[in-house]
Amino acid sequence: MGRMSTRLDDLPLREHLRGMTPYGAPQAALPVALNVNENTHPVPQEVADDILDAVALALRDVNRYPDREFTELREGFADYLGYGLTREQIWAANGSNEVLQHVLQAFGGPGRTAFGFAPTYSMYPLLTRATGATWSGGTRAADFSVDAESAASQVSEAGPDVVFLCAPNNPTGTPMTLEVIEAVYDATDGIVVVDEAYQEFAPRDEGSALALLPGRERMVVSRTMSKAFAFAGARVGYLAADPALVDALRLVRLPYHLSSLTQAAASAALRHAATMLRMVDEIVDQRDRISATLEAIGYEPYESWTNFVLFGGVDDSAATWQGLYDRGVLIRDVGIAHHLRVTAGTEQETTAFLDALASLDSAS
């Protein structure tokens, strides 16, 4: 007897989830994949060896539950971030998305709202709605920047329970000054999440929102190991905040949510932070090379403090995306008319992208 096919709409789904589309970036086995802002550099061999040793050691006790408080890992993150942080101010989870989900579970939910300046990271509204809260989107200037006065005014008017500030911003790469972050914090009584997923790619002399944490018990600064640490497949994100706010996240996390293998691998990678950050310098070089070349051939790249470049001046985004795809290069159409986004990869991947784009232009 054949199985009946049930449609999603036939199921008793929560009403606020109806009509939503899951997060999805194209996954295709192309030679050059530069569409999801991964660090495309492989983990250096000496770092990989240390991680393997740490995981092998953790396997001896894998029959036991992991350290529920992931103490060693939190100490490692505190040391890495600096700013006088202690482990009591650190939280971590399976990717920065789960970290943000914990924040929304604790401080969002039904009857509450979350706010961000569009266009911004597409998971913010998805996580917001999935946890039962309402999403409210603000606006940016034509160059995708936000100034302090406008930011504070929009947040004050919206009156959200949670504010997401992507600094620097995804998908545009746009920097956000500490002045803007301070203005937003002062304009709300809610939680302010400063998402610094790409902070390591910003100029080294530019400050982090971590400097603003003292005295701001409603501020969260989130980071990820996916980008600078080439750890996207390991799924490790973390945040720094007031110890009381960290305590609130314990109320919503699942028991033993970070496996002992994840903790061991992440702690080992952190011990090689200096090595991993040398890769960041190479990626920044390629990012700047992409921007300069795009501008030279007539496109409009935006200032980026991330590991990717958003560029405008694309006559037909869909056709250009498909033309690059047909040439073995996968980049991202982020839904902004006449714009595309490309991740800065290795020197060879950058060359492949630029050559494919040039061949498209010459063929048109």
N, C-alpha and C positions, 0 to 999 in steps of 0.2 A: 504494500500500500504506500503510495507516494505521500511525502510530507506536504502539508499545507504551508503556503508562504504567508507570513504575517507582516503587515506593513507597520512601520514605526508609529504611524498615526493611530493604529488600532490598539496600541498598548496604553495602559493607564499611566502615561508619563506625566510628571509634574507639569502644570500648565505653563510655567515660565520657561520651561525647556523646549516647548514646542516651537518649531521654526528655526531653532539654532542650528548652526553648522559646526561640526567639530573642527578643531585646529588641523590644518593640513597643508604641508609644503610638498611640492612634487618630489617624489623619490624615484630616480631613474639611474640605471647603471651606465652613466655616460663617463667618458674618460676624464672630463673636467667638471666637477660639481662644485659650484660657487654660489649656492642659492640659500643656504640656511646659516650663514655666519659662523660656521665651524672654524676651528683652527685646523687647517689642512696639513700642517706639519706633523709627521709622526712623533710620538714620544721618543726622546733620545734614548739610546740603548742602555746607558748606565742608569737612567731613571727607571726605565722599564724593568731592568734587572732587580733594582731595589724594591719596586712595587711587587714583583712576582715573589720575592723572598718574604715580604711582609704578608702577602695573601697566603702563601704556603704555611707560614707560621700560624696565621689565624685559623686555617683549616683544621688544625689539630684540635681546636675547641669548638668547631662549628656545630657540634651536638648540643652545645649550651647556648642560651640566649645571649645576645651581645650586651655590652655596657649600654644600659638604657639612656644614660646621660652623655654618652660618647665623649667622655672627659678628655682623653688625650687629643682627640680631633679638635675640640673646642679650644684647648690650649694652643694647638698649632695654628688655628685661625687667628686667635688673639695676637700671637707673636708675629704672624705674617702681616696683619693689618697695622699694628703699631698703635699710635695715638693713645697709649696708656691703657688700652682695653684689657679686660680680664675675661676669663672663660665664662664668668657669670653673665656677661653681656653678649654672649655669642649663642646663636642657634643655627642648626643645620638640618637639611632634609634631602630627599631624593630629587635633586635639581632645584633651581631657584623657583620654578613654578610651584612646587610643593611648599616651599617656604612662603611664597605669596598666598597660597591657598590657606595655610595655617593662619596668616594674618587676617584674611577675610573671614575665616571660620570663627575667629575670636572676636573680631571687631566689626564685621559686616553682617550679612544674613538678612532674613526677611524684615522688611520695614526700614532698612537702612540703604544708604547710597554710597557708591564709589565714583571717583571723578578722575579724569586724566585729560591732557591736552592732545587732541587728535590732529594729525595722525600719530599714533604711538603704538606700542607693542600690542599686537592683536590678542594676546592671552589675557590682558587686563579685563576687558569686558566679558570674555568667556568665563574666566574664573569668578568674576563678580556674579554673573547670572547663575552659574552652576551652584554657587553657595547661597542663592536665594535673594541676593541684594539687587538693587537697580543701578544700572550704569548711566552716568551722565558725562557727556563729552564736551570739553571746552575747545577753544580755537587757538591757532597759532598764526603768526604773521606769514606773509607770502614766502619768506625764506625759511619757514618752519621754526623760527626762533620764538621765544616767549620772554617778554621783559617783566620786570618786577611789578610794575604798576598794574599791567594788564592781568598778570597771573593772580595777584592778590585780589583784584576786583572780581575776577571770574569765580575764584574759589569762595570768596565771601558771599557772592550772590547764590551760588549753588548750594552752599551749606552742607557739604558731604561729610560722611562719617569716616571715610578713608580716601586719601588723595594719593595717586600714583604719579611720581615724577621720574621719568626715564631720563637719566643724566649720565652720559650723553644718550640721545634719543634713538630708538629703533622704531621705524625703519629709515629715518632721515640722517642719522649720524650727528645731529645738531647738538652742540654743547649747551649746558645749562649752568649759569653762574651760581655761586653760593648766595649772592644777593637775592636771586629769584627764590631759592629754596627757603631762605630766612623769611622773605615776604609772605610766601605761601603758609609757612608754619604759623606766623603771627596772625594770618587771616582766618584760621580755622581752629576749632576745638577738637577736631578729629585726629586720626592717625595719619601721619605723613610718611609715605614710603618713598625713599629715594633709591631707585633701582640703578645701581652702578655696575651692571653686568659687563660693561665695556670700559670701565675706568682705567684699566691697565694700558689701554691704547691711547689715552689722552696724554697731552704734553706733561712731562714729569714735574714741571714747575707749577702746574695747576693743582689747586687743593681739592681734597675729597670732602664730601659732606660728613665724613667721619669726624672732622674737626668741629662740626656743629652739634654733635651729640650731647656734650655736657650741658646740663640744665634744661634739656629738651626731652622730657620723658615720653612724649608722644611721637618721636621721630624714630624711624627704622631706616637703616642703610643696608641694602641687600647686595650680594655679590654672587658670582658663580665660578666654578672651576672649569666650566665647559669651554670658555674662550681662551683666556691667557694660558691656562694649564693644559690645553688640548685634552680635556677630560669629558667631552660631551657624552661619550658612551658610558661613562661611569655614573652619571647622574648625581652630582653633588652641588648643592647650592647652600648659601649660608647668609646670615645677617648679623648686624650688631645693633644693639638697642639697650635701653635701660633694663637692669635686671628684673624689675617688676613686669615689664612688657614681655620679656622672655618667659617669665613664669606663666603668663597668660597663655602662651602658646603650648605649654604642657597640657593644658586642659583639653586641647583639640587634637593633638597628635595621636597616632595609633601607637600601641605599646611596641617598644623595640623597633621603631620605624626605620632606623638605619642599621643595616646588617653589619655583622662583624667584618665581613670581607670588604664592604664599602668603606668602613672606618679605617681598616688597615691600609687599603690602597690610597685613600685620600691623605692620610697622615704621612705615608711614604712620599707621595708626590710633593707635599708641602715642604718636606726636608730639602727638596731640590728647587726651591722657588727661584733662586738666582739663575739656574740653568734654563728653566722654563721661560723666564722673563727675557732672556736673550733672544728667544724666538719671537717675542713680541716686537722687538726692535726690527727684525727682518720683515715682519708683517706690516709694520708702519711704513717701512720703506716702499713696499709694494703698493700699499694703499695710496701713498703720495704719488707714486709713479702712475697709477691708474688715473688719478685725478688730473695730473698734468697732461697726460696723453689724451684723455677724453676732451679736455678743454681745447687742446691744440687742434683736434680734428672736428671741432664745432659743436660738441655737446656741452651741457651745463651741469658740471658736478657741484655738489653742495659741500660746504666745509664739513669734514668728518673727524670726530675724535674716537672713532670706533675701528673695527676691522673690516669695514665695508664702505662702499661709496654708492650713494644715491645720485643718479644723474638724470637731468631733464633734457628737453630738446629732441625727444624721440618722436618722430612723425607718427609711426604706427607701432605702439608698444608690443602688441600681440605678434605682429609680423617679425619684428626684430627679435623677440624672445624665441619664436619658432625657428628663425633663421640660424640663431646661435645654437639652438638645440640640434638642428639638423647637422651642424658642424661639430657636434660632440661637446658643446659647452652649455652647462645648465646654470642660469642665473634666475633672479626672482622678479616677477611682476607683482608688486605690492599693492596694486589697485589704485595708484595715483596716475591720473591720465598723463600720457606722454613722458612717463618716468619709468626707469628700471633700476634695480639694485644688484650690485655684484660684490661678492665677498673677496677680500684681498687674501690670496693664497700664497703658494710658493712662487718663486720667480718664473718657473716653467709654466705654472698655471696662469699667471698674469699674462705672460707672452701669448699663450694659447688663446685667451679671451680677447686680447687686443688684436691679434692677427685675424681671429674669426670675425670680429666686428669690422675690421678694415676690409675684409673680403666681401662682407655684406654691403658696405658702403660703396665699394667699387662696382658691385654688381647691380646697384640700383640706378 
